Amino acid sequence: MAGPVLVIELAEAPSAAAIQRLRDFLACSSSRLEEKRVGEYDIHARAESLGIANTGGVDGHRPLLVSLMGPGIGDEEIFEAEHADEADQRPLIGFTPTHTVDVLTFCDSPVDHVALALLTAGIMDVLGGVANAELRQDQVPIVSGLPGVVALMTDPWPAAYGSAEFLRAWARQPGFRLLK
């Protein structure tokens, strides 16, 4: 069963040095790292390396995919398609994204949601950017008061834009779940 996705919006293409730092971070956070292409990594994140002590009885090695894309790297068509129906993000986040990092989990247990949020926050510590998280309508009031929220959007669908601090604070909320 597929799980949720978080998107990191980037203001510019990451440098080769930044991509190497990303690779190093993922290698330190994972029990398995397969580089499918530069900027795309199939990993088994170690829950404990992300600060997750309670895995709820599931294996602590969680499968995730990290995919950097945009002009000159990754699948440019997917990047363009993902942004084709987006509202102008400049007024919301202060820039028009040129690249993204999609981070997704292949599973849907509570620990997978937390691992996805915390891994995405760690990637943001390395590359910068702003997380774009789609929300359920009932989550808007929960996330609106969290630190690191850059913007909230309700039309055409609810979404929060935020920093790594936002993702970490949200992941600590009781009953935390990302939109699948």
C-alpha positions in Angstrom: 0.0 0.0 0.0 1.4 3.4 -1.0 1.8 6.1 1.7 1.8 9.9 1.7 4.1 12.3 -0.1 5.7 15.6 1.0 7.2 18.0 -1.5 10.1 20.4 -0.8 9.9 23.5 -3.1 13.4 24.8 -3.9 14.2 28.3 -5.2 17.2 27.1 -7.3 18.9 24.0 -8.4 21.0 22.4 -5.7 24.8 22.4 -6.4 26.8 19.3 -6.9 28.2 19.8 -3.4 24.6 20.1 -1.9 23.6 16.9 -3.7 26.6 15.1 -2.2 25.6 16.4 1.3 22.1 15.0 0.6 23.5 11.7 -0.3 25.7 11.6 2.8 22.7 12.5 5.0 20.6 9.8 3.5 23.4 7.2 3.9 23.8 8.1 7.6 20.0 7.9 8.1 19.5 4.6 6.2 20.2 0.9 6.5 19.9 0.7 2.7 20.6 3.3 0.0 20.2 2.7 -3.7 21.0 5.7 -5.9 18.8 5.2 -9.0 20.2 8.3 -10.6 21.8 11.5 -9.3 19.2 13.0 -7.0 17.0 9.9 -6.7 17.4 7.5 -3.8 15.5 4.4 -2.7 16.2 4.1 1.0 15.3 2.2 4.1 15.4 5.0 6.7 16.3 3.9 10.2 13.6 5.1 12.6 16.0 5.6 15.5 18.3 7.7 13.3 15.4 10.1 12.8 14.7 10.2 16.5 11.7 7.8 16.5 11.8 5.7 19.6 8.4 3.9 19.3 7.8 2.2 15.9 4.4 0.8 17.0 5.6 -2.7 16.6 6.6 -2.4 12.9 10.1 -2.8 11.6 12.2 0.3 12.2 13.6 0.3 8.7 11.1 2.2 6.7 11.1 2.3 2.8 11.1 5.7 1.3 11.9 7.3 -2.0 13.7 10.7 -2.3 13.5 12.3 -5.8 15.1 15.6 -6.8 13.7 17.0 -10.0 13.5 20.1 -12.2 15.4 21.5 -15.1 18.7 19.7 -15.6 18.0 17.0 -13.1 15.4 14.2 -12.7 12.2 14.1 -14.6 11.5 17.6 -15.8 8.1 16.6 -17.2 6.9 15.4 -13.7 8.2 18.7 -12.2 6.2 20.7 -14.8 3.1 18.5 -14.4 3.2 18.8 -10.6 3.3 22.6 -10.9 0.9 23.1 -13.8 -2.2 23.3 -11.6 -0.5 25.1 -8.7 -1.4 28.6 -7.9 1.4 31.2 -8.1 3.6 30.2 -5.2 5.7 33.4 -5.1 3.1 35.4 -2.9 2.9 32.4 -0.5 6.5 31.3 -0.1 8.5 34.2 -1.5 9.8 32.5 -4.7 8.7 30.5 -7.7 10.1 27.0 -7.3 12.6 25.9 -9.9 13.2 22.4 -8.5 11.5 20.1 -6.0 12.4 17.2 -3.8 9.5 14.7 -3.6 9.8 12.4 -0.6 7.4 9.5 -0.3 6.9 6.4 1.7 5.6 3.1 0.4 3.7 2.2 3.6 0.9 3.9 5.6 1.5 3.0 9.3 1.7 5.9 11.8 5.5 5.4 12.0 5.8 5.9 8.2 4.0 9.2 8.4 6.4 10.4 11.2 9.5 9.0 9.4 8.4 10.8 6.2 8.0 14.1 8.0 11.3 13.8 9.9 13.3 12.7 6.9 11.9 15.5 4.9 12.8 18.0 7.7 16.4 16.6 7.6 16.6 17.0 3.9 15.5 20.6 4.3 18.3 21.1 6.8 20.7 20.0 4.0 19.1 21.7 0.9 16.8 24.4 2.3 13.5 25.0 0.7 9.9 25.1 1.9 7.7 22.0 2.5 4.4 21.8 0.7 2.0 19.5 2.6 -1.6 18.9 1.5 -4.0 18.9 4.4 -7.4 17.6 5.4 -9.8 20.5 6.2 -9.8 19.5 9.9 -6.0 19.8 10.0 -5.9 23.5 9.0 -6.6 24.8 12.6 -4.0 22.3 14.0 -1.2 23.4 11.8 -2.0 27.1 11.7 -0.6 27.7 15.2 2.6 25.7 14.7 6.0 27.3 14.5 7.6 27.5 11.1 4.4 27.8 9.1 5.2 30.1 6.1 1.7 30.1 4.6 -1.7 28.3 4.6 -3.8 27.9 1.5 -7.4 26.6 1.4 -8.2 27.0 -2.2 -8.3 24.9 -4.4 -7.4 22.5 -1.6 -6.0 22.9 1.9 -2.2 23.0 2.1 0.5 24.2 4.5 3.9 25.6 3.5 6.5 25.5 6.2 10.0 25.0 7.4 11.8 22.0 8.8 10.7 23.3 12.2 7.1 23.2 11.1 7.4 19.5 10.0 9.0 18.5 13.3 6.4 20.4 15.4 3.5 18.9 13.4 4.9 15.3 13.7 4.8 15.7 17.5 1.1 16.4 17.5 -1.2 13.6 18.9 -2.6 11.6 16.1 -0.3 13.1 13.4 -1.1 11.9 9.9 -0.2 13.2 6.5 -2.7 13.3 3.7 -2.4 10.3 1.6 
